[in-house]
Amino acid sequence: MGVKTLWITLAITAYSYLGTASALPVEDAVLTAPPHVPPAISRDHNARVVVHLETIEKIGTMADGVEYVYWSFGGTVPGSFIRVKEGDEIEFHLSNHPSSKMPHNIDLHAVTGPGGGAVSSFTAPGHTSTFAFQALNPGLYVYHCATAPVGMHIANGMYGLILVEPKDGLPKVDREYYVMQGDFYTKGKYGEAGLQPFDMEKAIEENADYVVFNGAVGSLTGENSLTAKVGETIRLYVGNGGPNLVSSFHVIGEIFDTVYIEGGDAKNHNIQTTLVPAGGSAIVDFKVQVPGNLIMVDHSIFRAFNKGALGMINVKGEEDKVVYSGKISDAIYQPEGSAIQTIEGEYQVAKAQSKEDKITFGKRIYNANCAACHQPNGQGIAQAFPPLAKSDYFNEDPTRGISAIVHGLEGPIKVNGESFNSVMPAMQLDDDELANVLTFILNSWDNKGGEITVEQVQKVRKQKAH
Ligand code: CU
């Protein structure tokens, strides 16, 4: 579809909402928490489907004894499952809970339009944004938050699935489940107890501590296992939120009778392992012939046994040990811990010799690490990210900038008369990089000038966050 057609379509759609009523009958979307899926759509016509989804930040359990502050759509990771029909008009209301520290938005891959809805849905805490789109293409689509820093929002759990059923629906099955993989990055290593903060450096290195289904280790094992009966056909809507890793999705002890490749129309049959890209999906159907525990894994297998990417389907029914040996014991489900080997390499970084060098190097660092939130011109974003340009907060005491980068910054501050109450994660920059980027900021956008030294950085680094 050309851009022009698209805009006309959007314009017409928007117009119909501005009028007294849409031509289509209106209904509220049924949303479900994982691993559940809303019922198949029985109507044979299109509708205007109203979706109310809330973003909320709250503490949850990542693994036994390990807690994490999840950012979520609908209070769960992955977020609520949305089910519509090809051709439906979706009126989307995104509310950001007043207790949120961050603004959020939503980019639905099912949207044909700029940013998948991201800009139209940018929502400050305590606000609701509304936008609408028409589901033009059938398929299983990922949605996710796209607020800067995007990777951090996704890494904290802000993703889910929306199914756009084809006009004639999907073949009927006995059970449908919602399984979505994600990778998580924590300060402590896998299994280290306590409330674990997000680790930006590990996220950038794609060095995940946890790779899990449905947001946590054990979310689909033991009492939380999926269930089925011998003779039934099961359909899994499989998504991968990433942010980084591709999933080699496999069910130990089963063969997928049908895979809707990448969640689209193309069907493949008799598949052992299907790739689910980060920000992508697959639909898998299989009939279960024997009882026992089928084990869902990411077949990048250390992730399954050492990082959490393991779930179970408990199949009950008449015994048949020919296909499934029953040899897999509980022991295999215990985390084995992980041994990480490192090889120390040598690398050299260009050192700044002068203030001018610092500004040049610092600009690169700024663009790579800071510009997504504070904007390339240092203006920030109202209600979310404080300005660095002509910032009274920063110019009054530039060591505040060092502290914010080294220790992170959380809680209310006032900058140029405006109040901000959000979270800035500590950035993993070394002493030179930090001196460079702050010197760049000091000498940009009408700030007061001057220079930040490595010694100043080291001094602040030794102090605790305040
Ligand atoms: Cu977000």
Boltz pocket constraint, residues with backbone or C-beta under 6 A from the ligand:
constraints:
  - pocket:
      binder: B
      contacts: [[A, 71], [A, 102], [A, 103], [A, 104], [A, 105], [A, 145], [A, 146], [A, 147], [A, 153], [A, 158]]
      max_distance: 6.0
